């Protein structure tokens, strides 16, 4: 059950946050020592797989995408230390530090904070974020807001409106009273603190609070006299708690990935076909990025595209030489190891005759490449648009009659 906090009169911050760094060294602590009792299975929920990948890896990745978070301390039970180490290695989590947890949530968080001050090479941050390992959809905007509020007020936390009315029962199990839902909020994550404030609070904490408490903001108030700033958060801060939440998380991940497309053109600048494709995609997905054939060879630029959660690429070409460059893009994506995190889909669009394409040696090479990269979670497809007998605009208005689809890895098996 979520902790309920009274909403402050000043409310939260509703404006969009600029893409900037907080004026402070920031690190994060992720308590991940839960046993997953409410999930109802033998595997703790943070290690349950979504699309073949452990849930905790998604959460760590969400924080790693933010360059100004220096270190991510993941606190797990002793039984799961080796499991977490294997996850860090397999999915390439570079800024992650693993710490053994305690017998309760607060004791685990305390252990995570202590790593910054106990003869550790990790620099102590000015602001520390505390976030649940089973909340994978946290975004930079809310993290920036709680960090900035914590720097000003000493502590800050995300809140959300209550979905249901909170009631209290009497000793005999009958209704005693209910709360005015409009005056209260559910306490969510992330939360952020000036490190010295929350560290001092944990040092002063009594055993009862360490063993049975759940609310970090309450400890900052009780032991450090710090009244947290409450920030209204977005609706995607919910945590994976029950088995059905895993299915919901999978759907959200799939939807998010499908809403980002990068269009790579090997045509002359401002070609009708490329512009039409770009404009059409805008009507169906949230974000369409353009990448020139030159920039797609730049590893840094390619990494920037992938960090923006764009794993779908459409390459449009009018000549076979464009397919050679598409092959280079495939190999560049393979070298990034990004497909370990998410499947990468490439659709190669060729504006010419299918017969010429199938007879080309380049096609044979791409088919062989498709077979190989499929094993590495990269899926390569082809699409031919024939328009010799019609103008480009006429082609685009008659697509069902003018498209030929081929799956390269299937052709490679023939």
C-alpha positions in Angstrom: 0.0 0.0 0.0 1.3 3.4 -0.9 2.1 5.9 1.8 -0.3 8.9 1.8 1.1 12.4 2.3 -0.8 15.6 2.7 -0.5 17.8 -0.3 1.4 21.1 0.2 -0.4 24.3 -0.7 2.3 25.3 -3.1 1.8 22.2 -5.2 4.2 20.8 -7.8 6.1 22.1 -10.7 4.2 21.8 -14.0 6.4 23.3 -16.6 8.7 21.4 -18.8 12.3 21.1 -17.6 15.1 22.3 -19.9 17.7 19.8 -21.0 20.3 20.9 -18.5 22.4 19.5 -15.6 21.7 20.2 -12.0 24.3 22.3 -10.3 25.3 19.5 -8.0 27.0 16.0 -8.0 24.1 13.5 -8.1 24.0 9.8 -7.6 21.2 7.3 -7.0 20.4 4.4 -4.7 18.0 1.6 -5.8 16.8 -0.6 -3.0 16.2 -4.0 -4.7 16.2 -6.5 -1.8 12.5 -7.3 -1.9 11.3 -10.9 -2.0 8.3 -10.4 -4.3 5.7 -11.9 -1.9 2.8 -9.9 -3.6 4.0 -11.2 -7.0 3.2 -14.7 -5.9 6.1 -16.4 -7.5 9.5 -17.8 -6.4 11.4 -15.1 -8.4 11.6 -11.6 -6.8 9.8 -9.1 -9.0 12.9 -7.0 -9.7 14.4 -10.1 -11.4 11.3 -11.2 -13.3 11.8 -11.0 -17.1 10.0 -8.6 -19.5 10.7 -9.4 -23.1 13.5 -11.7 -22.0 15.3 -9.1 -19.8 15.1 -8.6 -16.0 12.9 -5.8 -14.8 15.7 -4.2 -12.8 17.8 -3.8 -15.9 15.1 -1.5 -17.4 15.2 0.7 -14.3 18.9 0.9 -14.2 19.0 1.8 -17.9 16.4 4.6 -17.3 18.8 6.2 -14.9 21.9 5.5 -17.0 20.4 7.4 -19.9 20.8 10.6 -17.7 24.4 11.7 -18.0 24.4 13.8 -14.8 23.7 10.8 -12.5 27.3 9.8 -11.6 26.7 6.4 -10.0 23.7 4.0 -9.5 24.0 1.9 -6.3 21.8 -1.2 -6.5 21.2 -2.8 -3.1 20.2 -6.5 -3.3 20.1 -9.3 -0.8 23.1 -11.5 -0.3 21.4 -14.4 -2.2 21.0 -12.2 -5.3 24.4 -10.4 -5.4 25.8 -12.8 -8.1 22.5 -12.6 -10.1 22.8 -8.8 -10.1 26.5 -9.0 -11.1 25.6 -11.1 -14.1 22.9 -8.7 -15.1 25.3 -5.8 -14.9 27.8 -7.6 -17.1 25.3 -9.0 -19.7 23.5 -5.7 -20.2 26.5 -3.4 -20.0 25.5 -1.2 -17.1 28.6 0.9 -16.7 27.9 3.2 -13.7 26.3 0.6 -11.5 27.7 -0.4 -8.0 26.2 -3.5 -6.2 25.8 -3.4 -2.4 24.5 -6.1 -0.1 21.2 -5.2 1.5 19.9 -5.4 5.0 16.9 -7.2 6.6 14.5 -4.4 5.8 13.9 -1.7 3.1 15.3 1.1 5.3 18.4 -1.0 6.4 19.1 -1.7 2.7 18.9 2.0 1.8 21.2 2.8 4.7 23.7 0.3 3.4 23.4 1.9 0.0 24.2 5.4 1.4 27.1 4.1 3.5 29.0 3.0 0.4 29.6 6.6 -0.4 31.4 7.3 2.9 33.1 4.0 3.9 36.5 4.0 2.3 35.0 3.9 -1.1 36.5 5.3 -4.3 33.0 6.6 -5.2 32.7 10.3 -4.5 30.0 11.3 -2.1 27.2 13.2 -3.9 25.7 16.4 -2.8 22.2 15.1 -3.8 21.2 11.5 -3.7 18.1 10.1 -5.5 16.3 7.1 -3.9 14.2 5.2 -6.4 12.5 1.8 -6.5 14.1 -0.9 -8.6 10.6 -1.9 -9.9 9.7 1.5 -11.3 11.2 1.3 -14.8 9.4 4.2 -16.5 11.0 7.1 -14.6 12.0 10.0 -16.9 14.6 12.8 -16.8 12.0 15.5 -16.3 10.7 14.3 -12.8 14.2 13.3 -11.7 15.5 16.8 -12.5 12.6 18.4 -10.6 13.1 16.4 -7.4 16.9 16.9 -7.5 16.5 20.7 -7.9 13.8 20.8 -5.2 16.0 18.8 -2.9 19.0 21.1 -3.4 16.8 24.0 -2.4 14.7 22.4 0.4 16.9 19.5 1.6 14.4 16.8 0.5 11.8 16.3 -2.2 9.5 13.6 -3.5 7.2 12.8 -6.3 3.4 12.5 -5.5 0.3 11.5 -7.4 -3.4 12.0 -6.8 -5.1 9.2 -4.9 -7.1 6.8 -7.1 -9.3 5.5 -4.2 -10.6 7.1 -1.1 -8.6 6.2 2.1 -10.7 4.9 4.9 -10.0 3.9 8.5 -11.7 0.9 10.2 -12.7 0.6 13.8 -11.6 -2.3 16.1 -14.6 -4.3 15.1 -13.9 -4.0 11.4 -16.5 -1.4 10.6 -16.0 2.0 9.0 -14.6 4.5 11.4 -13.9 7.5 9.1 -12.7 8.4 5.6 -10.3 11.1 4.4 -11.0 13.9 2.0 -9.2 12.5 -1.1 -8.7 16.0 -2.5 -6.4 17.0 0.4 -4.1 14.0 0.2 -1.6 12.5 -2.3 0.1 9.1 -2.7 3.8 9.2 -2.1 5.7 7.8 -5.0 9.3 7.6 -6.2 11.7 9.1 -7.1 12.7 11.0 -4.0 15.8 13.1 -3.6 17.8 14.5 -0.6 20.8 16.5 0.2 23.1 13.6 1.0 24.2 14.8 4.5 20.5 15.3 5.5 19.3 11.8 4.7 22.5 10.1 5.8 22.3 11.9 9.2 18.6 10.8 9.5 19.5 7.2 9.0 22.3 7.4 11.5 19.9 8.7 14.1 17.0 6.4 13.2 15.7 4.0 15.9 15.4 0.2 15.3 11.6 0.3 14.9 11.8 2.8 12.1 14.6 0.9 10.4 12.8 -2.4 10.6 9.2 -1.3 9.9 9.3 2.1 8.3 8.8 2.6 4.5 8.8 6.4 3.9 12.2 8.1 3.5 10.7 11.6 3.5 9.3 10.9 7.0 12.7 10.0 8.3 14.1 13.3 6.9 11.4 15.1 8.7 11.5 13.2 12.0 15.3 13.0 12.4 16.7 15.9 10.4 13.8 18.4 10.7 13.6 18.7 6.9 10.2 19.3 5.4 10.2 17.8 1.9 9.0 19.6 -1.1 6.3 17.6 -2.9 6.4 17.5 -6.7 3.4 16.4 -8.7 4.7 13.5 -10.9 3.5 12.0 -14.2 1.2 8.9 -14.3 3.9 6.5 -15.3 5.6 6.4 -11.9 3.7 3.3 -10.9 5.6 0.3 -9.6 5.4 -3.3 -10.7 3.8 -5.0 -7.7 1.6 -7.8 -9.0 1.9 -10.4 -11.8 -0.5 -8.5 -14.1 1.8 -5.5 -13.8 4.5 -7.4 -15.7 2.1 -7.6 -18.7 1.3 -3.9 -18.4 4.9 -3.0 -18.3 5.7 -5.2 -21.4 2.9 -3.4 -23.3 4.2 0.0 -22.3 7.7 -0.9 -23.4 6.6 -2.2 -26.7 4.4 0.9 -27.3 7.2 3.2 -26.4 9.7 1.5 -28.7 7.2 1.6 -31.6 6.7 5.3 -31.3 10.3 6.3 -32.3 11.6 6.0 -35.9 14.9 7.2 -37.4 14.8 7.8 -41.2 18.1 7.5 -43.0 18.1 8.7 -46.6 20.6 7.8 -49.3 18.8 10.1 -51.8 19.5 13.6 -53.0 18.6 16.2 -50.4 14.9 17.2 -50.2 13.8 14.3 -52.5 10.1 13.9 -52.9 10.1 10.3 -51.6 12.1 11.0 -48.5 10.0 14.1 -47.6 6.7 12.2 -48.2 7.9 9.3 -46.0 8.9 11.6 -43.2 5.7 13.5 -43.2 3.6 10.3 -43.4 5.4 8.7 -40.4 4.7 11.8 -38.3 1.0 11.0 -38.5 1.6 7.5 -37.0 4.4 7.8 -34.4 5.4 10.3 -31.8 8.9 11.1 -32.9 10.5 10.9 -36.3 14.2 11.7 -36.5 16.2 12.2 -39.7 19.7 11.0 -40.1 21.9 11.7 -43.1 24.0 9.0 -44.6 27.1 10.8 -43.4 25.9 11.1 -39.7 24.9 7.4 -39.5 28.6 6.6 -39.8 29.3 8.7 -36.7 29.3 6.4 -33.6 28.6 9.2 -31.2 25.6 10.5 -33.2 24.3 6.9 -33.5 24.7 6.4 -29.7 22.7 9.6 -29.2 19.9 8.3 -31.3 19.8 5.0 -29.3 19.9 6.9 -26.0 16.7 8.6 -27.1 15.0 5.2 -27.2 15.0 5.1 -31.0 15.6 1.5 -32.1 13.7 1.5 -35.4 15.4 2.6 -38.6 14.0 3.1 -42.1 16.7 3.4 -44.8 15.5 4.7 -48.1 17.6 4.4 -51.2 17.3 4.7 -55.0 20.5 2.9 -55.9 22.3 -0.3 -55.0 25.1 1.8 -53.6 22.7 2.9 -50.9 22.3 -0.7 -49.8 26.0 -0.9 -49.3 25.8 2.0 -46.9 22.8 0.3 -45.2 25.1 -2.6 -44.6 27.5 -0.3 -42.9 24.7 1.0 -40.7 23.8 -2.5 -39.7 27.4 -3.3 -38.8 27.6 0.0 -36.9 24.5 -0.8 -34.9 25.9 -4.3 -34.2 29.0 -2.7 -32.8 27.1 -0.6 -30.3 25.7 -3.7 -28.6 22.4 -1.8 -28.2 20.5 -4.8 -29.3 21.3 -6.5 -26.0 18.9 -4.0 -24.4 16.1 -3.8 -27.1 15.5 -5.4 -30.5 16.6 -3.2 -33.4 14.4 -3.2 -36.5 15.8 -2.0 -39.9 13.5 -1.6 -42.9 15.4 -1.1 -46.1 13.3 0.7 -48.8 14.6 0.4 -52.4 13.1 2.7 -55.0 13.8 0.5 -58.1 13.0 -2.8 -59.8 12.7 -5.9 -57.6 14.1 -8.2 -60.3 17.3 -6.1 -60.6 17.6 -6.1 -56.8 17.2 -9.9 -56.4 19.8 -10.5 -59.0 22.4 -8.3 -57.4 25.4 -9.5 -55.4 24.6 -6.8 -52.9 21.2 -8.4 -52.2 22.9 -11.7 -51.5 25.3 -10.1 -49.1 22.5 -8.4 -47.2 20.6 -11.6 -47.0 23.5 -13.4 -45.4 24.0 -10.4 -43.0 20.3 -10.6 -42.0 20.7 -14.2 -41.0 23.7 -13.4 -38.8 22.4 -10.2 -37.1 19.0 -11.9 -36.4 20.8 -14.0 -33.8 21.9 -10.8 -32.2 18.4 -9.3 -31.9 18.6 -7.2 -35.0 15.9 -7.7 -37.6 16.4 -6.7 -41.2 13.6 -6.3 -43.7 13.3 -5.1 -47.2 10.7 -3.1 -49.2 10.7 -2.3 -52.9 8.8 0.6 -54.4 8.4 0.5 -58.1 7.5 3.7 -59.9 9.0 3.6 -63.4 5.6 4.0 -65.0 4.4 6.8 -62.7 5.5 10.0 -61.0 6.8 9.8 -57.4 3.6 11.5 -56.1 1.4 9.1 -58.0 3.4 6.2 -56.6 2.8 7.4 -53.1 -0.9 7.6 -53.6 -1.0 4.0 -55.0 1.2 2.3 -52.5 -0.8 -1.0 -52.2 -0.2 -1.6 -55.9 3.4 -0.6 -55.9 5.0 -2.4 -53.0 6.9 -5.6 -52.8 8.0 -6.9 -49.4 10.8 -9.3 -48.8 12.3 -10.6 -45.5 16.0 -10.7 -46.0 16.9 -13.5 -43.6 14.3 -15.7 -45.3 15.8 -15.0 -48.7 19.1 -15.9 -47.3 17.8 -19.4 -46.5 16.7 -20.1 -50.0 
